Amino acid sequence: MSFSLGVSIAVFTLIAIREWLPSFLKIWHVMTAGAVVLLVSMTITPQDALKAIDWNVMLYLFSVFSIGRALYENGISHRIAGWMVGWRTPGVSLVAFMLLFALVAAVLTNDAAAIIGTPIALMLAHQTGADQRTFLIALCVAVTVGSMATPIGNPQNLLIAASGEVPAPMVTFLIWLIVPTLICLGGSALWLSWRMVVTTPEAGTSEIEGQEGTQWPVLLAIAVLVVLVTVESVLAATRSDIGYPLGVAAAIACLPVYLFDGARVRTFLRLDWPTLVFFVSMFIVTGALLESGSLQAMLGDERQHMNEPMVTAGISFFGSQVFSNVPLVDMYLKLLPSFEVANLMMLAGVSTLAGNVFIISAASNVIVLQMADRMGAKEVTFTQFMKDVLPIGLVSTGITIAWILMLETHLGG
């Protein structure tokens, strides 16, 4: 076993058992420690570490973090929560919340939806008297399931669409994945509504206080982001020679926040910097693992079967539990011997839904729970998360696998 593989196993094991470790130890601490060990031991050189980091993804995350924080700082998140709690029934509020943020994830990616939705989830829980854990987990599930349907829904789908092997990405993703997305989203909402614990709602608004500020810059930023993401998707679908990275699009979109918003300094200082550090560290850890050749050696001759949908489904599901779905897909695409649409759709669908198992299975889960922790929410433990989400992950993955195999047979015929 290579040193990088040993470090990776240690990192993900510590994250899994973190609820039994000292409370001051956070997920990002563990991942960063792993990256530091690999760098200090020269298992990966600083130059290779920089190459392993996906700077496009990092720029996108920084930009949407900025937009999401500006929404909160200017009181817009509070207004959204106030509108949704107007349904009065906690169960209906939960379903409406999940549907809204599944749509946001499909349009703006799951990470953006997670960033925007976390403070709203906490405010809705406070105002309806529901357990915070239910709304936070509902957000994790909604942004994961909703993001599956489009090539811009999550980073792993973006990687697959950017491979150039998917014809008309937006149309292709919708044909293959919209049906299981809708089925899984509806079932997940019913399951979590049934499990929700409600006490007497507290009077007043949320304990999480926002400030009224200049709102048009952040609203303009969202509008620009939607336009740029949509245009990029159309360009990709038409295989145009003109295009731009989504990180650049997001950076352009967030400019109004830093140029015109009076709360820009507060927005910048209160960004979720630990989560950004987590992602940088994660890229270094997985980059060292891929560079070591351990995965290639473990796969052996089985690598030739990686273009078979059922093999892809198994590796995607279980591999995402070890490496998280974004780095798993990045590594998988680099190891694939050939590309077929059905197999790529299986990779997209199963790696996405595999996020509905453990906290570390999806980057969006980490974003939601680390943001909530910084906002003073009660910790959602590894065990609590798994109990609520594992049934969703297993059933939704089974439904998606069956649908893709059926569609492959039908289209093949």
URDAMO-V573010 format. One record per residue. OMEGA is omega as a letter, one per 20 degrees, with the letter a starting at -180 (NA if undefined). D_CENTER is the distance of its C-alpha to the mean C-alpha in Angstrom with 1 decimal. Layout:
omega = <OMEGA;OMEGA>
d_center = <D_CENTER;D_CENTER>
//
This chain:
omega = <a;r;a;r;r;r;r;r;r;a;a;r;r;r;a;a;a;a;r;r;r;a;a;a;a;a;a;r;a;a;r;r;r;r;r;r;a;r;a;a;a;r;r;a;r;r;r;r;r;r;a;a;r;a;r;r;a;r;r;a;r;a;a;r;a;r;r;r;r;r;a;a;a;r;a;r;r;r;r;r;r;r;a;r;r;r;r;a;a;a;r;r;a;a;r;r;a;r;a;a;r;r;r;r;a;a;a;a;a;a;r;r;r;a;a;a;a;r;r;r;a;r;r;r;a;a;a;a;a;r;r;a;a;a;r;r;r;r;r;a;a;a;r;a;a;a;a;a;a;r;r;a;a;a;a;r;r;r;a;r;a;r;a;a;a;r;a;a;a;r;a;r;a;a;a;a;a;a;r;r;a;r;a;r;r;r;r;r;r;a;a;r;a;a;a;r;a;r;r;r;r;a;r;a;a;r;a;a;r;a;r;a;r;a;a;r;a;r;r;r;r;a;r;r;r;a;a;r;r;r;r;r;r;r;r;a;a;r;r;r;r;r;r;r;a;r;r;r;a;r;r;a;a;r;r;a;a;r;a;a;r;a;a;a;r;r;a;a;a;r;r;a;r;r;r;r;r;a;r;a;a;r;r;a;a;r;r;a;r;a;a;a;a;a;r;r;r;a;r;a;a;r;a;a;a;r;r;a;a;r;r;r;a;a;a;a;a;r;r;r;a;a;a;a;a;r;r;a;r;r;a;a;r;a;a;r;r;a;r;a;a;a;r;r;r;r;a;a;a;r;r;a;r;r;r;r;a;r;a;a;a;r;a;r;a;a;a;a;r;r;r;r;r;r;r;r;r;a;r;a;r;a;r;r;a;a;a;a;a;r;r;a;a;a;a;r;r;r;a;r;a;a;a;r;r;a;r;r;a;a;r;r;NA>
d_center = <29.9;28.8;28.2;24.6;23.9;25.5;23.5;20.2;21.4;22.6;19.4;17.3;20.4;20.7;17.1;17.9;21.2;20.3;21.6;25.0;25.0;26.2;24.1;24.1;22.1;18.4;15.5;15.6;19.3;19.1;16.9;19.1;22.2;21.3;20.9;24.2;26.0;25.2;26.4;29.5;30.5;30.2;28.2;26.3;28.1;26.8;27.2;25.1;22.5;22.3;22.1;19.3;17.0;15.2;16.6;15.3;11.6;13.1;15.1;12.4;10.5;14.0;15.0;12.4;12.7;16.4;16.3;14.4;16.9;19.7;19.1;19.5;22.5;24.3;24.1;22.2;19.6;22.7;24.2;21.4;21.4;25.2;25.2;23.0;25.0;28.0;27.5;29.1;28.1;25.1;24.1;24.3;22.3;19.5;19.6;19.8;16.9;14.6;16.1;15.8;12.1;11.5;13.7;12.1;8.7;11.1;13.0;11.0;7.5;4.6;4.5;8.2;8.4;7.1;9.7;12.3;12.2;12.5;16.2;17.0;16.0;18.3;21.0;21.0;21.4;24.2;25.9;25.9;26.8;23.9;22.4;19.5;17.7;17.8;16.1;13.4;12.7;13.2;10.5;8.0;9.8;10.3;7.0;6.3;10.0;10.5;8.2;10.3;13.4;13.4;13.3;11.5;8.8;6.1;7.4;9.0;10.7;11.9;13.4;15.1;16.4;17.6;19.5;22.2;22.7;21.3;24.0;23.1;19.3;18.8;21.7;21.0;17.4;18.8;21.8;20.2;17.1;17.9;20.3;18.2;15.4;18.1;19.7;16.7;15.6;19.3;19.8;16.9;18.2;21.7;20.8;19.2;21.9;24.5;23.2;22.9;25.6;27.3;29.9;31.9;29.9;31.0;33.0;31.9;28.5;25.7;26.3;23.6;25.8;24.9;27.4;28.7;28.6;28.7;26.1;26.8;25.2;21.7;22.3;23.6;20.6;18.4;21.0;21.2;17.5;17.7;20.9;19.9;16.7;19.0;21.9;19.9;18.9;22.5;23.8;21.7;23.0;26.5;26.2;27.6;28.6;27.2;23.6;21.4;18.2;15.3;15.3;18.9;18.4;16.0;18.6;21.4;19.8;19.5;23.2;24.7;22.9;24.6;27.8;28.8;27.0;29.3;26.5;25.1;26.3;24.9;21.5;21.5;22.9;20.5;17.2;14.9;16.5;15.8;12.1;13.1;15.6;13.3;11.5;15.0;16.3;13.8;14.9;18.4;18.4;17.0;19.3;22.2;21.6;21.6;24.6;26.5;26.8;26.1;23.7;26.2;29.0;27.4;26.7;30.2;31.7;28.7;26.9;29.2;27.6;24.0;24.6;25.4;22.9;23.6;23.4;20.1;18.8;20.1;18.9;15.3;15.2;17.0;15.9;12.2;13.7;15.5;13.5;9.8;8.7;8.4;11.8;13.2;13.0;14.4;17.2;17.8;18.5;20.9;22.7;23.1;26.9;26.6;24.3;24.7;22.7;22.6;21.3;18.6;17.5;17.6;15.4;12.8;13.2;13.7;11.1;8.4;10.5;11.2;8.0;10.5;13.0;12.6;10.7;10.3;9.3;5.5;4.5;2.9;6.3;8.0;7.5;8.9;11.5;12.7;13.1;14.9;17.0;18.1;19.1;21.3;19.7;20.8;18.8;16.9;18.2;16.9;19.6;19.0;15.4;16.5;19.5;17.7;14.8;16.6;18.9;16.2;14.5;18.0;19.4;16.6;16.5;20.3;20.5;18.3;20.3;23.5;22.8;22.0;25.1;27.2;26.2;26.8;30.3;31.0;30.2;31.9;34.9>
//
